[in-house]
């Protein structure tokens, strides 16, 4: 039986509740997400004490969140509450935590900067296919910077300045004074001057987390009319960052609020947050920015799942996510895995016809495993449902282009023609040659689907022979495979159009 948990992140700028449903096998899905901007770190008394208004607003909000959790059947002992920078640096933190506990029946844990970095790192490696880089998580009251390589943290630091603190201490909320902005950047630079590991030159990726950086990505997607509104794994050039930063810092608050993609609750603090990011970029000279939609809350979730379910093992971001999706959508795993086996066998044995490498092979593998995922919405036209589900999923460890191609390949497995004009709609994401790639991989998946049409794995293996004007596929089978072979041969003309050779399946 599944169970639900709530995770409340009490940050310096906002308090956020996410609710996840977790299956007995460790599969999970997000079922609710709610946020309120409370600015806990704003107007601290003498910079040391949380003020009464902010504390009581936090308590009131968390009481409402507890009621929402209870409506989902989540008791207080399955609500994980964490407090971060604003509470960490407050001298009255113990008083506030006692107030939270007595008023809400939720025991909030004050996590250190090191613990926060650990959760953020876990969220990153569980959701991105990246093995080296610098993670920058800009919150309201602090900024976590983490260097990692080969699945381990190499260095990290938490500096006591975030977008809210930067705005309140240096900039104000409206028109930006250039001299004050320079003071802010200089202050951040001084905080980091002893971190020699950050100043090292290298072609590193900067992975950006936090609301301000997600907002940065949304602004850029609006600027370039990006066809997929996905925050996670969105890539930006450094020059594009500077262009947006230079524009925003020259605007007053009213003008910033009109910028497409900007959140009204962040319009007053976004320049402060981006000034911190700009300073870090000037220090570590990253090759580009990769925006992550996963952060502290997801890190806590992954930690909870792996701690409470020993069957869940993490190998890489894509495998972890793929297993989760197959479980959640009730994919018929035996059929999916056999179709995948057959499709990859065709890919490998017919390499001389396509000359694609491992990265393309990965696309065929994922598309094969998920080709029938649309049946969860209904059998008829399930290939179209598969396209929608895959493209709009939070399947991690893939670029947006890879996700799009996988969705299109999976949607093309059926004899019914996938008629969506996806190449035109998503042309800004595609590369030259992607249509040809899709056509070739789709043929392999169509054939593999035919060769397991009865879903009995009657065909155990394939032997492919490339001849002068044809390709002969000999099936090695146990049992009657007349249906499978007949259906596969129906794609002879399609195969010839794509590969220039006749197809013979025996």
N, C-alpha and C positions, 0 to 999 in steps of 0.2 A: 504494500500500500504506500502511495506517495505521501510525502509530508511537505508542509510549507514552512519557510522561515522568513523572518524580516530582518533587514540590515539597515540600521539608522546611522548615517554619517553626519555627526554634528561638527560642521566645519566653521571656519571663521566668517565666511560669507553667507552660507546657506545651511539648512538642515534638510537632508534627503532620506527618504525611505524607499527601499526597493524590496519587493516581495518575490521570492522564487519558489517554484514547486520542484521538489527533488524526488525522482523516482527511486525505487529500491536498488536499481542497477547503477545509480549515480547520474543518470541523465537528468537534465534540469532545464527549466524555462522560466523566463521573466514573465510574471503575470500582473505586476503593478509597479508603478514608479511615480512618486510625488515629491515635490520640492517646494520649500518656502524660503525666501530670502530674508534672513533675520539680522545679518551683519553683527555677529556676536563680538567681533574684534573692533567694531567701530565705537568711538567715544569712550574708550576705556579710561577710568579715573586715574589720572597721573600716569597713564600708560601701563598700569599694573593691575587694576581691578576691573572685573566685569561689572558693568553698571546694572542696577536692579531692573530697569526696563528691558534690557536685552535678555537677562536671565529669565524673567517671567514670560517674555515672548517665546523663548525657547521651550520652556516648560509647557506653555499652552499648546504650542505646535506639536510637541511630542505626545501630549495627552491625546490629541486628535489622531496621531499616527498609531498610537496603541489601540484606539477604538477601531481603526481600519484593519489593523492586524487581527484583532479579535473577531471581526466580521468574517475573516478568512479562516477562522478556527485556529489561529496561531496564539498560543499562550505566551505570557511574558518571558518564560524561560527559553523560548525559541525566537526571541527578538534580540539580536546582537547589536548593542549600541556602542559606538566608539566616538571618542572626542579627540580632537586634534589640536592644532597650533594655538588657537585663541585661548583654549582652556589650559594648555600646557604652560603658557607663560603668565597666566593670571595668578596672582598671589592668593586670591580667594577661590581657587579651583576646588579645594576640598569641600568648602561650604556649598559651592554650586553643584558638585557631584552628589552630595547628600540630599540637596533639594530635589534634584532630578530623580533620585532613587525613591525618596519618600512620596513624591508627587505623582510619579508615573508607574511605579513598581518595576521599572526597568533599570538594571544595573549597568551603567555606562562605564566602559573601560577607557582610561586615559592612555593612549598609546604614545610611545616615544617617537622621535623623528626616525630612529633606526627601524622601528617596527613598521612605521608608515612606508619607509623606503622598501622594506622587504615585501609588503603586500603589493605595492605598486609594481615592483619588479616581477612578482609572480603573475600579476595580471598581464604584464607585457609579454613575457615568454610563453604564456598559455594562449595568447591571442594573435601574435605576430610571428611570421617566419623570418626571424632576424637573430643573428648570433653575436653581434657586437654593436655597440652604440652608446649614446648618452641619453638617459631619460630625464626629462625636465617636467616636473609636476608643479604647476603654479596654482596654489590655493589662494585663499583670502588673506591668511596670516603668515604663511610660510611658503617656501619653495624647496622642494626636494630635488636633488640632482644626483643621479646614479649612473656610474659607469659600469658596463658589464661586458663580458666576453666569454664565449663558450660555456653558456649556461651557469655562470656564477657572477656575483657582484664583485667587482675589483675595487671600487671606491664609491663612497657616497657622502653627501653632506646635506644637512637641513639648515637653511638660512632663515632667520626670523623676519622675513619680509615677503608679503604676497600682494595681490592686487588691491585689497582693501587697505592694508597698512600703507602701501606705497602711495595710494591716492590721498589718504588722510594725512600722512606725515609730510608729503612733499608737494602734491599737485593740486589738491582741491578737485571738485567734481565738474567744473565747467570749463572755461577756456584754459588751455595749458600754457603756463609760463615757461619759455625755453630754458631760462636759467635754473628754474626749479627742476625741470626735467633732467638737465645736465647733472644737477646735484644728486638726483635719484640714481642715475646711471653710475655716477662715481661712487656712491655709497654701496651699491651692489658689487661693483668691481673690487672695492676694498674688502668686502666680506669674503671674496673668493681669491684674494691675492696669494694666500698660502697654499691653495689647492693646485699643486704643480701638475697633477694628473689631468686636470681640466684644461690647462694651458698647452698641453702637448698637441702639436699639429698632427693631423691625420684625416683621412677621408672617411670620417665617421658620420653615421646617421644620427640626427637628433630626433628622438621620439617625444612628442609633446602631448602632455595630459592636462586635464583640468578644464574648467568651464571657459576660461578666457581663451585658451588655445583651441578648444572645440569651436568657439565662436569665430575665431580667426579663420578656421577652415570653412565655416559656413559662409562667411563674407566672401571668401575667394571663390567658392563654388557658385555663388550668385553672380560674381563678376564675370566669370568665364562661361556662364550658362551650362554648368556641368550637368549631364543628364541623369546622374544617380545621386540622390541625396543621402549618402552614407558618410557619417563622420569617421568611422573606424577605417584605418589604413589608407587615409587620404593623404596624398603626397603633394608637397608644395616646394617650389624652388625658393631659394633664399632671397633672390631679387623680388619675387612676388610678395614675400613677407615685408621687405623694406618698403615696397610701394604702398601697401595697406597701412603700415605703421606711420609712414610719413603723412598720408592723407588724414588719418584719424587724429594725430597729435596736433594738426593745424585747425581742427574743427572745434566749435563750442559744443556743449552737451546737446542742444536742440538739433544741431546738424548731425551729430553722431547717431542720435536716435532714429534718424531717417535713413541711415545706411542699410541697404538690403542685407538681411542675414544677421544683423546685430540684435542681441537680446536686450530688450528695454531694461531689464534688471541688471545688465552689465555695462550699459552704455557709459555710466559714470566712472567705472573702475577699469575699463578695458585698456586704456592707454597706460595706466600704471602697471598692469600685468604684462603688457607687450614691451614696456621699457625694460622690465626684468629679463624677458626673453631676448630682447635685442642685445643687452649687455652680455648675456651668456653666449649668444651667437658670435659676438665680436671676440670673445675669449677662445672658444673652442673650434671656430671655423668649420662647422659641419658642412657636408656635401649637400644636404637637403633636409627638409622637415617632414617627418612622418607622423601624422596625427592619430592618436589612439582614442577610441571611444570607451576603452576599458581602463579602470583605475583602482583606487582603494577598495571600493565596494566589491568589485569582481574578484580582487585579490583575496578578500576575506571569504567570499563564496567558495573559491577554488580551494582555499585552505580548509574550510569546513567540510567540503565534499571529500577531499582526499584523506582527511583525518577520521571521518565517520564511516567511510566506505573503503575498506582495504582493497576491494576489487578494482577500484578506479586507479589506473596507472597513467601517468603522463609520459608520453614519448616525444611528441612534437605538437605544435599548435593545430595543424590541420587534422592529424589523426584523432586528437582529443575531441575536436569539434565535430568531425565526421561521425565518429562513434555516437556522440550525443544526438546528432540529428537523426541517424538511422533508428535509434531507440525511440526518440520522441514521436516520429512520424510513422512508426510501425512498419518500416520497410521490411519486406520479405527478404530476410538476410541471405538465406540459402540461394535463392534465385539471383539476387543482386550480386553476390560474390561469384557465382558461376558465370554470369554474364560478363562480369569484370575480368575473370580469368580468360574467357574466350576472346574478348575484345583485345586484351593486352597480348595474347598469343598472336593474333592477327597483326597487331602493330609491330611486334618484335620480328616476326618472320617475314613481313613485307616491308621491312625498313628501306630496302633499295628503291621502293616505289614512292617513298615520302621523305626520307632523310631527316626526320625530326629526332630530337634528343629527349633527355629525361624530363625536362620541364614541360614539354608537350605531352609526353606519356602520362604525367601526373594529371593533366586535364582530362584525358580519356578515362583514367582510373576513377576519378571522383565522379565524373558524369555517369559512368557505368553503374557505380554503386548507388547513385541517387536518381537514376532515370525514371523510376516508378514512384517517386516520392509524391507526385501529384495525385495519386490514387487516394491519398488521405482526404482530399477534397471532393472526390467523386471520380468514377471510372471514365465516364465519357469526357473526351478531350483532356484526359489527364496529362497529356504531354504539355499542354498549355499551362496547366496548373503547376507542373514541375518547373517550367521556366520561371513562373512568378515566384514560387516558394524559394527556389535557389537564389534568384537574383535579389530578393528582398530579405533574405535570411541574414543572420549574423554568423555565417560560416566563416571561421577565422583561419588565419594562416595563408590567405589568398589575396592577391591584388584585386582591385575592382575589375580590371580587364580579364583576369583569370576567372573570376566569378561569373562574369557575363558570358564568356566562351563556354564554360561548363554548363551554364543554364541553357544556352542555345544548342549545344551538343546533346544534352539530355532530352531536350524537347523534340529532337529530330529522330528519336529512336523508333517512333511509330511509323506504320505505313501511311497513316494520315499525314498530309504535308503540313509542316509547321510554316504557317503563312505570315507570321508576324514580320513586319519590316524592321527588324531589330538592327540591321546593319546601318540603316539611315538614321534611326533614332539615337543610336549610341556611337556614332562615328567618331566623336571626340575621344573616345576611350580606346578604340581599336587601332591596330597597327597595320601597315601594308602587309598583305598576305594572310590576314586573319580569316577572311572569307574562305579562301582556299583551304586553310587549316581546318576550319569548321566543317567544310564539305567532306574532307578526307576522314576526319575522325568520326563524323556522323555515319559514314558508310560502315566503318568497323563496328560501331555500336549497333546499327541496324542488323548487320549480319549476326552479331553475337546474340542479340535478342531473339532472332529467328531460330538460332541453333539451340536455344533453351526454351522454346515456345511452350512446351508442355510442363516446364518447370520441374523436370525430373532428373536433370543432369545426365540424360541418356548419352550425350556426346561427351566423352571423357577428355579428348584431346584433338588437336588439329595438326595436320601436316600440310604446309603450303609450298607450292612449287611455282616459281615464276618462269613462264615460258615466253617464247618470242612474241606471241600476240594474245596470250591469255594467262590467267592465274588459275591454277587448279588447287582446290582445297579438299583434301581427303580427311574425312571424319573418322575418328577412332571411337567406336560406340559400344555400348552394352545394352542391347534391346532394340526395339523398333524406333527408328528415327526418320521414318518416311515424311512425317509432317515437317520436321525441322529442315530437312534437306530440300524439300519442295519449296518451302517459304524462302529459304536463303537464295535459291536459284532465281526467284522472281526479281532479285536485285541485280541481275546480270547487266541489264542496260544502264542502270544507275552506276554500277561499278565501272563500266566502260567509259561513261561520260566523265567520271572523276579521274580515273587512273589510265585511261587509254588502252585498256586490255579487257578481253572477255573474261567472264567469271564462270568457272565450272566447279560445282560443289558435289561431291560424291560421298 
